[in-house]
Amino acid sequence: MKTQSKYMMKLLFCIVTMVILADYLTYFISGGTYLDSWQRIIIFLGYTLIGLLIAKPFIAIFKVKQNRLLVLIGCLVISSVMTFVLKDIFIKEVVEQKIIEIIALGDKQEASSGTEVWLVGLVNQDQLVDLQELPLTEGWEYREGNLLSYQDQPNELKIKVNTGEATTSLNFLKHAYSGKVKIVDGQEETIVDLYDAQSDYYQYNVTKESTQKLINNSILRFIEVVYLLTIILFIGIYKLKKKTKLNSNHGAKSRSSGIDLIKTIAIIFVIAVHFFLNTEFYTVPFQGINMFGQGLLRWLFMACVPLFILATGYLQCGKQVNHQYFKGIIGVLRTYLIYSILALIALSYFNHEVFTLKSGIEAVFLFSANRYSWYVNMYIGLFLLIPFLNKIHEGITDRKQYQLLIGILIFMAAMPKTLKYFPTWWIGIWPLIYYFIGAYIRKYTPHIHKGMGGLGVIILVFIQNLFSFYASKGQVFVDVTGDYASFLVVIQATLLFLMLYKVNIQNRFIKGMLALISSLTLEIYLGSFIIDTYFYPKFKAQYFVGQENVIQYIVPVVGLIIGMSLIIGVFYRKVIKLI
C-alpha cells in the first residue's frame, strides 16, 4: 500500500507540474513576440520537459522497457522540430492591429495662411503603404498621391495599422498653409502644429506595443487537456485495481454504479450551469434561436443540485442517531475550510481582492469566501437533520401516506415557486422534498420506462424554457418557473433519477471512473470555483466574441474545469491521508 501511495504521489506530481508548465508556456507565448533567442530556448525546454513528463507515466503504467537516454533524445528531437522547424504550425505569429485617428482640427496659428493637413507617407511595420489604398472619410481627398484635408473641418481619418516591434510611422507635410492636427494613438493624444514657413516634414512614430501574439498555441492546450484525461484514466485504473483487490480479499460490497452515474452527471451539470453564470447568458437579450437553444441546455442542467439531494436521500435514509454518524460532519467542514482558504488566495491573486484577517475569517464563516459554497451551508443543516428525518422515513409504513408527505412538501415548498397564489412561507424547506423522494425511491424502488422518462424530461425542459423566452420579451433572461425549488424541476430531476438509479454498468474501467468522480464531488464542486476564478477572465479575454458564439466552447471548457478540479481533489485526499 505504501508503494502504491508513493507511486500515485509521484504520478500526481508529474501531472501537476505538466499542467503548470503548459499554462506558463501558453501565457508566456501569448504575451511574447517569439523574436528573441532566449524565448525560443525557454519554449524548447518547456516542450522537452512536457515530453518527459508525458513519457514517465506511460512507461510506468504500461510497463514499457525504459531507456532513459532514448527517451531524452526523442524528447529533444521532437521539441527541436516543434520549436524551430514547425513553429509556424504549432505557434503561429498573428499580428494584432490598432486604429490611429488623425483629426484635422480646423485650427491654426496666426502666421499660417490655412488649416491644411497633408498626410504624405505611411510606414506600417517597416512596409511603405500606398495612401490611395486607404478608405477616406468626409473632408479628406486624394491629391497627387497624398491625402489632404482643408475643408469641412474638424474631421477625422481612421487608419488601421499593425503593432509590433518594427516601425510604424505617419509623415505629414509642414508648410505655410498648414494647420493643427490631433493624433489619437490608443490612450495617447498628441496635437501638432504643422505650420512651417520654409516647408518641412513631421514624422509621428506610432507607440510600439508588444502585442504581436503567438495565439495559435493550441498544442499546449491540447497537451493539457489530453493529460488531464490521461491522469483521470490512470487514477481510475489504479482505483479500480485497488477496489477489486480489497473486494476480493475482504468481501466488501460493490458500489451502486447507477448512483455513481447520477452523481457524476450531477457534477457535470453543476459545472455547466456555472458556464452560463460566468459568461454573459444572464446579461444579454434572451432572443433568437441560438439563445433559445442555450436556454434549453440551462434548464436541463438545473437538475444538478436536485440530483445530488435525491442521491443523498437514497444513500443516507438508513443513518441513525449516533456519535459515529455526527463525526462525519468533520470531514465536510475540513474540506470546506481548506477550499475556502484556497478560494481567498485565488481571489486575492487573480481578482486582486483585498482581505484582512478579520474579513477573511468572516468570509469563511459567512460562506462567501468560496462563492459556490452555499450548498455546503445548506448541506450542514441537512446533514444534522438526516437521522431525525429518517425517523419519519422509517415510521411511515404505508406507501400512500409517504406519497402524501411528499405531496404536502411539494405543495408547501415547490408550488409557490412555480405558480402564484400559493403560501410562500415554507419555500426554504425545498431540500426536504428531494431528500424524502430519494428515500422513498430507496424504500419502494419504483420503475419508469426510460423512453417515457426521457420524453418527459425533454417536454419539461422545453416548457420551462418557453415560459422564460416568452417572459423575457427580448430582454434579459427571466426565470419564471423558479429554480431548484420549482415544481417542474422537481419532476424533471425525479424522472432523471428514476431513469438512471438502476443502471448496472459492467465495464470495470467506466465503473471505476464513475466511482472515483462520485466520491470526489464535493472537492470538485468547491475546487471548480478556484479554477473558474482563474480561467474565465482569461477565457473571455481571448475567445469571447458574444454569448451566441461562446456556446461552442461549453464542452471543452466544462471538461477542462472538471478535470482540473478532479486532480486538485485527488491531490487533496492524498495529502489528507498522509497527514
SVG drawing of the C-alpha trace seen along z (x, -y; Angstrom):
<svg xmlns="http://www.w3.org/2000/svg" viewBox="-54 -86 75 98">
<polyline fill="none" stroke="black" stroke-width="0.4" points="0.0,0.0 2.8,-2.4 4.5,-1.7 1.2,-2.4 0.7,-5.7 4.2,-6.8 3.7,-5.9 0.5,-7.9 2.1,-10.9 4.9,-10.8 2.4,-10.5 0.3,-13.4 3.5,-15.5 4.2,-14.8 0.7,-15.8 0.5,-19.0 3.9,-20.0 3.0,-19.4 -0.2,-21.4 1.5,-24.4 4.3,-24.3 1.8,-24.1 -0.1,-27.1 3.0,-29.0 4.2,-28.4 0.7,-29.3 0.6,-32.7 4.3,-33.3 3.9,-32.7 0.7,-34.8 2.5,-37.7 5.7,-37.5 6.8,-38.0 8.9,-34.9 11.7,-37.0 14.4,-36.6 16.6,-33.5 16.2,-33.2 12.4,-33.0 12.8,-30.2 15.1,-28.4 12.6,-28.6 9.8,-27.2 12.2,-24.5 13.0,-23.5 9.3,-23.6 8.4,-21.2 11.2,-18.9 10.0,-18.8 6.4,-18.2 7.6,-15.4 9.5,-13.8 6.5,-14.2 4.2,-12.6 6.6,-9.7 7.2,-8.8 3.6,-7.7 3.1,-5.9 6.3,-4.0 5.3,-3.2 1.6,-2.4 2.1,-0.3 5.3,1.3 7.3,0.2 11.0,1.0 12.6,-2.3 15.7,-3.5 16.3,-6.9 18.8,-8.1 16.5,-7.1 13.5,-8.9 15.6,-12.0 16.9,-12.1 13.4,-11.6 12.0,-14.4 14.9,-16.7 14.4,-15.9 10.6,-16.4 11.0,-19.6 13.5,-20.9 11.2,-20.2 8.2,-21.8 10.2,-24.9 12.4,-25.7 11.2,-23.7 7.5,-23.6 7.0,-26.7 4.6,-28.2 2.3,-25.2 2.5,-24.8 3.0,-28.5 1.7,-30.8 2.6,-34.5 -0.5,-36.7 -0.1,-40.4 -2.7,-42.5 -3.9,-45.8 -4.8,-49.2 -6.7,-52.2 -4.8,-55.6 -7.1,-58.6 -5.9,-61.7 -8.1,-64.7 -7.8,-67.9 -8.8,-70.4 -9.5,-73.4 -7.3,-75.5 -4.0,-77.3 -1.6,-79.9 -1.9,-83.5 1.1,-83.2 -0.4,-80.3 -2.4,-81.0 -4.6,-77.9 -5.6,-74.9 -4.4,-72.2 -3.3,-68.8 -1.3,-66.7 -0.5,-63.1 2.3,-62.3 3.6,-58.9 2.6,-55.9 5.0,-53.2 3.4,-50.1 5.8,-47.7 8.7,-48.9 6.5,-48.5 5.6,-51.6 1.8,-51.8 0.2,-53.2 -2.0,-56.0 -4.6,-55.6 -5.5,-52.2 -6.8,-53.9 -10.5,-54.4 -11.4,-58.1 -14.0,-59.9 -15.8,-63.2 -13.4,-66.1 -10.4,-64.2 -9.4,-63.7 -6.5,-62.2 -4.2,-64.8 -1.0,-63.9 -0.7,-60.6 -1.2,-62.1 -4.1,-62.7 -5.3,-66.2 -7.9,-67.8 -8.6,-71.5 -12.4,-71.9 -15.3,-70.7 -13.0,-70.7 -12.8,-69.4 -12.9,-65.9 -11.1,-62.7 -9.4,-59.9 -9.0,-56.5 -6.1,-54.3 -5.7,-50.7 -2.1,-49.8 -0.2,-46.7 1.5,-46.8 4.8,-45.2 8.5,-45.7 9.0,-47.1 8.5,-50.8 5.1,-52.2 5.1,-56.0 3.0,-58.8 4.6,-61.5 3.0,-65.0 3.9,-67.9 4.7,-71.2 4.3,-74.4 2.9,-77.9 -0.7,-76.8 -0.7,-74.1 -2.9,-74.0 -3.1,-71.9 -3.7,-68.1 -4.6,-65.8 -3.2,-62.2 -5.0,-59.7 -2.8,-56.7 -4.6,-54.4 -4.7,-56.3 -2.2,-58.9 -3.4,-62.2 -0.9,-64.4 -1.7,-67.9 0.9,-69.0 1.1,-72.5 2.2,-71.7 2.9,-75.3 6.4,-76.0 7.2,-79.0 10.1,-77.1 8.4,-73.8 9.5,-70.6 8.2,-67.2 6.9,-65.9 7.2,-62.2 5.0,-60.7 6.1,-57.3 3.2,-55.0 3.6,-53.7 5.3,-50.3 3.4,-47.7 4.3,-44.1 1.0,-42.9 2.3,-40.6 0.9,-37.4 1.5,-33.8 -2.1,-32.9 -2.1,-29.6 -0.7,-27.8 -3.5,-25.2 -0.8,-22.5 -0.2,-23.4 -3.9,-23.4 -4.2,-20.1 -1.4,-18.6 -3.0,-20.0 -6.5,-18.6 -5.1,-15.2 -3.0,-14.9 -5.9,-15.7 -7.9,-13.0 -4.9,-10.7 -4.5,-11.2 -8.2,-10.5 -7.7,-7.3 -4.7,-6.3 -6.3,-7.2 -9.4,-5.3 -7.4,-2.2 -5.5,-2.5 -8.7,-2.9 -10.3,0.0 -7.4,2.3 -7.3,1.2 -11.0,1.7 -11.1,5.0 -8.3,6.3 -10.0,5.1 -13.3,6.6 -11.8,10.0 -9.9,10.0 -12.4,8.7 -15.8,9.3 -16.7,5.6 -20.0,4.7 -19.8,3.3 -21.0,-0.3 -24.1,-1.2 -23.0,-2.2 -26.4,-3.8 -26.0,-6.2 -22.3,-6.9 -23.6,-7.7 -26.2,-10.1 -23.7,-11.9 -21.2,-12.2 -23.9,-13.6 -24.9,-16.0 -21.4,-17.4 -21.1,-17.8 -24.4,-19.7 -23.2,-21.9 -20.1,-23.0 -22.2,-23.5 -24.6,-25.7 -21.6,-27.8 -20.6,-28.1 -23.7,-30.2 -23.1,-32.1 -19.6,-33.0 -20.3,-34.1 -22.9,-36.6 -26.0,-34.5 -27.9,-36.4 -26.9,-39.9 -27.7,-39.7 -31.1,-39.7 -32.7,-36.3 -33.9,-36.1 -33.2,-34.2 -32.7,-30.5 -29.2,-30.4 -30.2,-31.8 -33.3,-29.6 -31.1,-26.6 -28.8,-27.8 -31.9,-28.2 -32.8,-24.6 -29.4,-23.5 -29.5,-25.8 -32.9,-24.3 -31.7,-20.8 -28.6,-21.4 -30.8,-22.9 -31.4,-19.3 -27.8,-19.3 -28.4,-20.1 -31.7,-18.2 -29.9,-15.1 -27.4,-15.4 -30.0,-15.7 -32.0,-12.9 -28.9,-10.7 -28.4,-11.9 -31.8,-10.7 -31.3,-7.4 -28.0,-6.7 -28.5,-8.2 -32.0,-7.1 -30.6,-4.3 -28.5,-6.5 -29.3,-6.5 -28.7,-9.0 -25.2,-8.0 -21.9,-9.5 -20.2,-7.9 -22.6,-9.5 -22.2,-13.0 -18.4,-12.7 -18.9,-12.6 -19.5,-16.3 -15.9,-16.9 -14.7,-15.8 -17.2,-18.1 -16.1,-21.1 -12.4,-20.4 -12.8,-20.2 -14.9,-23.4 -12.3,-25.2 -9.3,-24.3 -11.1,-25.1 -12.3,-28.4 -8.7,-29.4 -7.6,-28.4 -10.5,-30.5 -9.4,-33.5 -5.9,-33.1 -7.3,-32.8 -9.5,-35.9 -6.6,-37.9 -4.1,-36.8 -6.3,-36.6 -9.0,-39.2 -6.8,-41.4 -9.4,-41.5 -8.1,-42.6 -8.8,-40.6 -7.7,-41.4 -7.5,-38.6 -10.9,-39.7 -12.6,-39.9 -11.1,-36.6 -12.4,-34.8 -15.8,-36.5 -16.0,-35.3 -15.3,-31.7 -18.0,-31.8 -20.5,-33.6 -19.9,-31.1 -18.8,-33.9 -15.1,-33.0 -15.8,-30.2 -18.8,-31.7 -20.2,-28.3 -20.3,-27.2 -24.0,-28.0 -24.6,-24.3 -22.3,-23.4 -24.2,-26.0 -27.4,-24.1 -25.9,-20.6 -24.6,-21.2 -28.2,-21.7 -29.5,-18.8 -26.7,-16.5 -27.6,-17.3 -31.3,-16.6 -30.8,-13.4 -31.0,-10.9 -34.2,-12.6 -35.7,-12.8 -35.0,-9.1 -37.3,-8.5 -40.1,-9.9 -38.9,-7.8 -38.9,-4.6 -42.2,-5.5 -44.2,-5.7 -45.1,-2.1 -47.9,-2.9 -46.9,-3.8 -49.8,-6.2 -49.0,-8.0 -45.4,-8.5 -46.7,-9.9 -49.0,-12.2 -46.0,-13.5 -44.1,-14.2 -47.2,-15.8 -47.6,-18.1 -43.9,-19.1 -44.3,-19.9 -47.4,-22.0 -45.6,-23.9 -42.2,-24.5 -42.3,-23.9 -45.7,-25.0 -45.2,-28.6 -42.0,-28.9 -43.9,-27.9 -47.4,-29.2 -48.8,-32.3 -51.4,-32.4 -49.7,-29.7 -48.4,-30.3 -44.7,-31.1 -43.6,-30.8 -42.2,-27.3 -40.3,-27.6 -37.0,-27.4 -37.5,-23.7 -37.3,-22.6 -34.3,-20.3 -36.5,-18.1 -38.6,-17.4 -35.7,-15.9 -34.4,-14.1 -37.7,-12.3 -38.2,-11.5 -34.8,-9.9 -35.5,-8.0 -38.9,-6.9 -37.2,-5.5 -34.8,-3.5 -37.7,-2.1 -40.1,-1.3 -37.8,-1.0 -40.3,-2.4 -39.7,-1.8 -40.1,-4.0 -39.8,-3.3 -36.6,-5.1 -38.0,-6.2 -41.1,-7.8 -38.9,-9.3 -36.6,-10.8 -39.6,-12.2 -40.9,-13.7 -37.6,-15.4 -37.5,-16.9 -41.1,-18.2 -40.4,-19.8 -37.2,-21.5 -38.9,-22.8 -41.9,-24.1 -39.7,-25.9 -37.6,-27.4 -40.6,-28.5 -42.0,-30.3 -38.7,-32.1 -38.4,-33.0 -41.9,-34.5 -41.5,-36.3 -38.1,-37.8 -39.7,-39.7 -36.4,-40.2 -34.7,-41.4 -32.5,-39.6 -33.3,-36.0 -36.3,-35.8 -36.7,-32.7 -40.4,-32.4 -41.0,-28.9 -38.4,-29.0 -35.0,-27.4 -34.2,-24.3 -37.5,-24.6 -39.6,-24.7 -42.3,-22.1 -41.3,-21.4 -37.6,-21.0 -38.7,-18.5 -40.5,-16.4 -37.6,-16.7 -34.9,-15.7 -37.0,-12.8 -37.6,-11.5 -33.8,-11.6 -33.1,-9.8 -35.6,-7.1 -34.2,-6.6 -30.7,-6.1 -30.6,-4.7 -31.0,-1.1 -28.4,-1.2 -25.9,1.6 -22.6,0.9 -20.4,3.9 -17.4,2.3 -14.8,2.2 -13.0,-0.9 -16.1,-3.0 -17.4,-1.8 -14.1,-2.7 -14.1,-6.1 -17.7,-6.9 -16.9,-5.7 -13.8,-8.0 -15.7,-11.1 -18.7,-10.2 -16.5,-10.0 -14.9,-13.4 -18.0,-15.5 -17.7,-17.9 -14.0,-18.5 -14.7,-19.0 -17.6,-21.4 -15.6,-23.6 -12.4,-23.4 -14.3,-24.5 -14.7,-28.0 -10.9,-28.3 -10.4,-27.2 -13.3,-29.4 -11.7,-32.4 -8.5,-31.9 -9.9,-30.5 -12.9,-32.5 -11.4,-36.0 -8.6,-34.7 -11.0,-32.6 -13.3,-35.6 -10.4,-37.9 -9.1,-35.6 -12.1,-33.8 -15.2,-35.7 -16.9,-37.5 -20.5,-37.2 -22.8,-34.9 -24.1,-33.3 -20.5,-32.4 -19.3,-31.2 -21.6,-28.2 -19.4,-26.3 -16.8,-26.1 -19.0,-24.6 -17.8,-21.0 -14.0,-21.7 -14.4,-24.3 -16.6,-22.1 -14.3,-19.1 -11.2,-21.1 -12.7,-22.6 -13.9,-19.1 -10.5,-17.6 -8.5,-20.3 -10.9,-20.2 -10.7,-16.4 -6.9,-16.5 -6.9,-19.0 -9.4,-16.8 -7.3,-13.7 -4.2,-15.5 -6.2,-16.9 -7.4,-13.5 -3.9,-12.0 -2.4,-14.9 -5.2,-14.5 -4.5,-10.7 -0.8,-11.3 -1.4,-13.9"/>
</svg>
